[in-house]
Amino acid sequence: MLKTFRINERNTFCISLANSEVRWMKMKDRFGREGYSVKRWIASTPAQVTDRFSDSLSPFQKACAQSHVNIWKHAVNKGLPYVFILEDDACFDRNWLLRLQEFIDTNRDSEWDAIFLNASEPVEPAFTWVEAKEHVLAAGYILSLKGAKAILEIFKDCFYASDWMTLVLQRRGHSYTYFPWLIIQEGEGSQLGSPYKGDFEKVLRCLGDIKYSLNNYNI
């Protein structure tokens, strides 16, 4: 049984464009402050899309999703028990590691698929791990090996936006999230192109509703 999440370059990947050196160094520094290392996963470009994707996506959206798909495949090929996937504009709650440990200590679902450190909407009750339902955003999530196999099987004939695919995965009933979010996005500067980029003003409003200060995040 899982006792704690081991965060290292073998299973923790930050998706970052090859020319986004500043953003990558900021993310590397954020992990370094916690005593952890993270591996840079160079984001795919439209010219590097190799899988079949929905025609409804733009070339840039396909490239964004390809980056996530490549990590899912890597997890399965290497047999990794779980992978931690981040986009390069993710900012951590100062207590995010404690919250992840709370999940391990209280979770009774040994068949969990994914843990979403950010989500498109607040969830209730606050300060409690709950099942994730119909949430988009994929700036930071932990995907189990079982979840990686499942999502690749679900979309084996055609892939879609990464946010949509993780939402469909949630419908299996084995995904979880937390509010206040353990990750928020900076709100500017990222070039990764998710079709559901977080609205920073909305983030501020939702956190304000529970009187949770932005100072709780390492921005």
SVG drawing of the C-alpha trace seen along z (x, -y; Angstrom):
<svg xmlns="http://www.w3.org/2000/svg" viewBox="-20 -39 37 41">
<polyline fill="none" stroke="black" stroke-width="0.4" points="0.0,0.0 1.2,-3.5 2.7,-5.2 3.8,-8.5 4.4,-10.0 8.0,-9.9 8.7,-12.9 11.7,-12.7 13.0,-13.0 11.9,-9.5 8.2,-10.2 7.7,-14.0 7.5,-15.8 7.1,-19.5 5.9,-20.2 7.8,-23.1 8.4,-24.5 12.0,-24.3 12.3,-28.0 10.7,-28.7 13.9,-28.6 12.8,-31.2 9.6,-29.4 11.4,-26.1 14.0,-27.6 11.2,-29.0 9.6,-25.6 12.9,-23.9 13.5,-26.5 10.1,-25.9 10.8,-22.2 14.3,-22.8 13.0,-24.9 11.1,-21.8 14.1,-19.6 12.8,-17.7 13.8,-17.4 11.7,-17.5 12.4,-16.4 11.8,-18.8 9.6,-17.3 10.0,-19.3 6.5,-20.1 5.5,-18.8 5.2,-21.2 2.5,-20.9 5.2,-19.3 5.8,-16.6 2.2,-15.4 2.3,-11.7 -1.0,-10.3 -4.5,-10.7 -6.4,-13.7 -9.9,-15.1 -10.2,-17.4 -11.9,-19.9 -8.6,-20.7 -6.2,-23.3 -2.6,-22.2 -1.4,-23.9 -4.1,-22.2 -3.1,-18.8 0.5,-19.5 -0.4,-20.4 -2.4,-17.2 0.4,-15.2 2.7,-16.2 0.4,-14.7 -0.3,-11.6 3.5,-11.0 3.9,-11.1 1.0,-8.7 2.6,-6.3 5.9,-6.7 4.3,-5.8 2.8,-2.6 6.0,-1.6 8.1,-2.0 5.6,-0.5 5.7,-3.6 3.2,-3.3 2.3,-6.9 3.4,-10.1 3.2,-13.7 2.4,-15.9 2.8,-19.7 2.5,-22.6 5.2,-25.2 2.9,-27.9 1.9,-25.9 2.2,-27.6 2.0,-25.5 0.1,-26.0 2.7,-26.2 1.1,-23.1 0.7,-21.0 2.9,-18.2 1.0,-18.0 -2.3,-17.9 -1.0,-15.1 -0.1,-13.1 -3.6,-13.7 -4.9,-12.0 -2.8,-9.0 -3.7,-8.8 -7.5,-9.1 -8.1,-7.6 -9.8,-4.2 -9.8,-3.8 -6.9,-1.6 -8.0,-1.7 -7.6,-5.5 -7.0,-6.8 -5.9,-10.4 -5.4,-13.2 -6.0,-16.7 -4.1,-19.4 -6.1,-22.0 -9.6,-22.0 -12.0,-24.3 -14.4,-24.9 -14.3,-24.9 -15.5,-21.7 -17.3,-21.2 -16.7,-20.7 -13.5,-22.9 -10.3,-21.6 -11.3,-18.0 -10.4,-15.5 -13.5,-14.8 -14.3,-12.9 -13.5,-14.9 -16.4,-15.2 -16.6,-17.0 -13.5,-19.2 -11.2,-20.5 -7.7,-22.0 -4.6,-19.9 -1.9,-22.2 -1.0,-19.6 -2.2,-16.1 -0.9,-12.7 -1.9,-9.8 -1.7,-6.2 -0.5,-3.4 -4.1,-2.1 -5.4,-5.5 -2.8,-5.9 -3.7,-2.5 -7.4,-3.4 -7.2,-6.8 -5.1,-5.4 -7.6,-2.6 -10.6,-5.0 -9.0,-7.2 -7.0,-4.5 -8.8,-5.4 -8.6,-9.2 -7.2,-11.6 -8.8,-15.0 -7.7,-17.9 -5.9,-16.7 -8.4,-18.5 -11.3,-16.7 -9.7,-13.3 -9.0,-13.7 -12.6,-14.8 -13.8,-11.6 -11.4,-9.6 -13.1,-11.2 -16.4,-9.5 -14.9,-6.2 -15.4,-7.4 -11.8,-7.0 -10.4,-10.6 -10.0,-13.1 -9.4,-16.8 -9.1,-19.4 -10.2,-23.0 -8.5,-25.4 -6.6,-24.1 -3.1,-22.8 -1.9,-24.4 -3.0,-27.6 -1.8,-28.9 0.1,-32.2 -2.4,-33.7 0.1,-35.0 3.0,-34.0 2.3,-30.3 2.4,-29.3 1.2,-25.7 -2.2,-26.4 -4.8,-24.5 -8.3,-25.5 -9.5,-25.9 -6.8,-28.1 -7.5,-29.2 -9.1,-32.6 -6.9,-34.2 -9.6,-36.7 -11.9,-33.7 -9.2,-32.0 -9.0,-35.2 -12.8,-35.3 -13.2,-31.7 -10.3,-31.8 -11.8,-35.0 -15.1,-33.3 -13.5,-31.1 -11.1,-33.8 -8.1,-31.9 -5.2,-34.3 -3.1,-34.3 -0.2,-34.6 -0.6,-30.9 0.9,-30.2 4.5,-30.4 4.1,-32.7"/>
</svg>
